[in-house]
Amino acid sequence: MASIAFEGVSKVFDDGTRAVDSLDLRIPDGEFTILVGPSGSGKSTALRMLAGLEEASDGSISIGSRVVNDVAPKDRDIAMVFQSYALYPHMSVAENMGFALKLQKQPKDTIARRVSDAAARLGIGDLLERRPRALSGGQRQRVALGRAIVRSPEAFLMDEPLSNLDAKLRVEMRAYIARLHQELGTTTLYVTHDQTEAMTMGDRVAVMRDGRLEQVDTPQALYERPANVFVAGFIGSPAMNLLRGRADGQGVVLGAQRLPLATAHRGDVIVGIRPEALEPAGEDGPGVLSLRVVLSEMLGSDVLLHLEPPASAVRTDDTLDDELADDDARFVARVPPSLRPEPGTTVRLRVDLDRVHLFDPATEAVIDAPRG
């Protein structure tokens, strides 16, 4: 096993596209780190540079004590798991899993033992004689994982490995991969656009946008203390509600309503309120918002209320200067299933003021983090 380090790493393609911009990221030995971000954020390019499949334009990439910029992919002692399973269709499961060891001219008994051990760990010991076409998607992905495991590499690199699976299988495979990391302890860099995967699997999560690293922290810290508007809107499901407000010394004004927030800031702000920071209120009062219901989404254990926002909402998929998508603007609250208001009715929701985030609309950076 080994640590991984990106130091000032950039990638500029021939057409001038800067896919990765001065990436500084260190992954300690044995850590499971997730690179997450929307399409085009540079996360897969960063992974491919680490694997040696793309050449870095600037900076250095290290695996353990070795700088590997000029090291061939086969000599980097890493194992990759791709979105496509990349299994040889004419080979059995056992042959697929042991192929890399065969190329290394490992003894047959060593290959058989390591393949058998990995298959048992993944619950596919009874599938070793099958061909890939006879396997389900989840089984194929476990074979791809097994092929990586048998090599006992210094690091695992995983590029959107669950994207081709249905929702139920993704949940199952998330558990498999998390359990494998607990058992093996191998340094892992995992790329995904799915923030749910990031939040449930990673020791730490690195959020990227437009080739830049926005924030690196534990999943819970990203959720509770996002450094800027983009991270706040990207991490969490449903996403954080982001509204334009104004701090005036007596609180923060949201349209025609007010939250009695204590802040030293004065002037325009972006107010972040997570759906989980709202609860039904019986009557008006400090910290209570009155909002019109657009849609009630029943989820069984709770209800997502889609409401007309009390102030202009902020988009996070583009710059803050863009016009709002007014028709799509919603304010979402997660409430108990006992509250099922009809569309068009008005509900009162109390905001947990200790969980409100304030951001600077000019820089997007956090002004006041939650006090809870």
N, C-alpha and C positions, 0 to 999 in steps of 0.2 A: 504494500500500500504506500501511498505517497500523497503529499499535498499538491495543489495546483495553484498557479499564480499567473494572472494577466497583469502586466505592468505597462501602462500607456499604450495599449494595443489598439490599433486602428486598421480598418480595411476599406480601401478605396478601389472600386472596380474601374475597368478601363473606360467606361462611359462617364466617369466622374462621380458616380454615386458613392457617398460615404456611408457604408452599411454599419460600421462600428466606429465610434469616435472616442479615442483615448480611454479605453476600458481599463480600470484598475479594480481587480477582484482577486481575493485570496481565499482558497478553499482549504481548510485544515485537513490533515490526514484523518480519514475515516468519516468525514462529514458528508451528509446528503444535502446538496445545495441545488436549488431550482432556479433556473432562469425563466422568467415569465414576462410576457408583454404581448401586445397586439401584433398582428401580421405586419412585417416590415420593420420591427423594432430592432433587429440585429441579433436576436438571441441564437438562431440557428447558425448564422455566419460565425458567431463567436465559438460555438461548439465545433464547427467544421475546421476552424483555424487550430483549435486545440488538438483535433484529430489528425491534422496535417492534410486535410482535403482542400483547404484554402490556404494561400500564403498570406501572412500578415504584412500589411504595408508599412507599419511602424510598430515599435514596442517589442517586448519580449514575452514569451510564453514558457513557463517552467512546469515540469512534472517532477516532483521531488527536488533534488539538487541539480537536475539537468535543465538547461535551456534547450528547448526542442525545436526552435524555429527552423533549423536546417536538418532536422532528423526526419528520416522517411517515416510515413505512417506506420509501417509494419514494425518499426524499431522503437515505437513510443510506448509499448507495453500497456496499451489501452484496449478495451473491448467496447464496441458500439452496438446499440440496439436501435433500429430505425423504425420509422412510421410504417414502412412496408416491411414485411417480415423477412424478405430476401432469403427465402429457403430454396434449396435446390430441389426441384420437383421430382427428379429421378432418384433421389436418395431417400433412405428411411430416416426417421427421426433420429435414431442413434447415429447414423452416418452424418447427418447434418450437424448434430451437436459436437461430434468428434472430429470434424473435417479440419479445423485449424490445428488441432493436435497432431493429426496425421501429416499435415504439411511440415510441422516441426519435427517429424520423424520420431515421435514419442513411441515407446513400446506399446504393442497392441493391448497387453493386459492393463497398462496404465490408462490408456484411452478408455477401455471398457469400464474400469473402476470409476474414473472421474465422471464419465457420462452417466453411469448408474447412480452415483451419489447425487449428481445435479438433478437427474430426473426424479429421484425419490423426494428431494427437497421441494420440487415444483409440482409434485403430484401427477406426473406423467409417466411413471415407471411402466405402466401397462400399454403405453403407446409407442414404444421404441421401434417396433417393426413396421409401423404404418408409414405411408407416404403422406406428404403435406396435404394433398387433395382430399384425404380422408379425415382431416382434422377440422374442428370448428375454429373460428377466429381467435377465441381465447386460448385454445390449445396451441395454435400456431405461434401466438405471442409468447407463450411459456417456452416453446421450443427455442425461439429466438433468444429469450433470456437465458435458457440453459446453455446455448452455444457460447454466450458471453461468459457465463459462470465457470465453465470447465477450463477456461484459459487461466484462471486465477490472476487477472491482470492487476496492475497498480491502481487503475481507475476504470470505472464504468462511465460511458457517455451515452445518454439516452435522448433521442431526438423525436419528440412527440410520439412515443411508442404506443399510446392507447387511442390515438385519434380515429383509427379505423374500427373501433369496437363500439357496440351499442351501449346505452347508458348503464344497464345492469352489469355488463361485463367490465366496463370501465371501473365501476366501484369494486368489483371482485379483484381485478388486476391491481388496482391501487393498493389493496390490502396485501396481495402477494408481494409486490415490489417493496413495500414498507417493511414487511416481515423479513424478506431476504436481506435487506440492508441491516436490520437488527442482528441477524444471524452471522452475516459475512463481515460487516464493518468496513467494506471497501469504499474508498472515496468515490463519490458519485456526483456527476453533474447532469442534471435532468432538465430538458427544455420542454416547455409547454406554453400554449396560449390560454390554457384553462386555469383560472385563478383558484378554482375549487381543488384541483390537483395540487397546486402549489401550497395551499393552506393546509391540506390534510397530510401531505407527505414529507415536506422539507424540514430539515433542521433549521436552515435559513433560506430565505427567498430573496433573490435579486431581481428587482423590477426594472425593465428596460423600456425606453421609448426613443424612437428615431435614432437608434445607434448609441444612445447615452444611458448610463446607469443612473437611475433616479433615486433608488434607496435600497439598502441591503439590511435585513434584520430578521429576527424570528417571525414566523407567521403572526403570532399574537401581537407583537409590537407593531408590525405593519398595519394591522387592523385597528389597534388602539391609538397609535401615534404616527399617522402618515405624515411624511415630510412636506408634501405639497398636494396641490389639487389633483394632479393626475393619479398619484398613488391612492389618494382618498377615494376617487371615483372608480378606480380599477379593482381595488381589493375589497372584497365583501360581496355577498349575494343575498338579496338584491343590493344594488350599489348604494353608496351613500347619497342622500339628497343634498344637492349643492345649490344654494340660493344666493342671490345678490341682496345684500342688506347694507345698513349704515349704522355705525356705532356713534352715539351722540353723548356719551357720558352717563346716561341713565339706562343703558342697555343697548340692544340692537333692534333696529326697526326693520321689519319684513313686510313690505307693502303697507297695509293699514293696521298691522298687528305688531306687537313688541314682545321681545324676550328680555327679561331682566338679568342680562349677563354682566358680570363685573369684568371689565377690560380697560386697560389703560389706552388702548388704541382709539383714535378718532377718525371718522371718515368712512369711506367705502370699504366693505369687507365682503368676502364670500363665506357664507355660513354653511357648515357641514353638519348634517344630522342623520345618523344612521336609522334605518327603519326600526331597529331593535331598541332605539332610545326614545320611543314613543309609547305611551300607554293611554287607554281610555280614561277620560276625565268626566266626572258627573256634571260639573258646572264650570263657568268661566273663572279665571283666576290667574295669578302670575305664572308665566311659563306655559299657559294653555293656548293652543291654536284652534280656531274654528275653521274647518275645511269641508268643502263640498266633495262628496263621493262620486267618482267616475266609474269605478269598477271594484267589485269584491272578488278576489281570487281565493277560492277555498283550497287549502292544502292538507286538510285533515287535522294535523296537530295545531295549526294556526291559520290565520287569514292574512293575505296581503291586501291592504286597502290602497287602491290607486286613487289619488285625490288631486284636486286642483291646487297647485302650489300657491302659497300665500304671497310669494314674490317671484320675480323672474328667475328661472332655473338656469344653471350653467352647464354647458356641454363640456365633456372631457375628451371626446374623440377627435377634436380639432383644437384650435387656439381659442383662448378666452374672448378674443375679439370678434369671433364669428357671431352672426345673428343667431338667435335662439330658434330651435325647431319648436315653435309655439304649439303646433298641433300635437306634438309628441311629448310635450313637457308633462311630467307627472311627479307627484310627491308620494312616496310609498311608505306605508307604516305596516309593521308586522304586529298583529294583535291576536288575542285569544279567539278561538272559534266561537265563543259565546257572543261576540260582536259581529253581526252580519247585516250591516245597514244596506238599504236599497240605493241604487244609483240615483243621484239628485238630492239625496238627503244630506244634512250637515252633521258632522261629528266633531266632538271636542277631544283633543289629544294633548296630554301633558308631556312636555319635553323634559327629559332628564338633563338639566342644565350643566351638570358636571361632565356630560359626555358630548358637549357641543364643541366643534372645531371652528376656528376662525382662520381664514387665509387672506393674504394680500392679493387683490385682484390684478395688480401690475406684475408682480414677480411670481405669483402662484404659490409662494412659500408659506408655511404655517406661521401664524402670528401668535395665537394662543392655542395650546394643546389642551385636551380635556383635563379637568382637575380631579377626576375620579381615579 
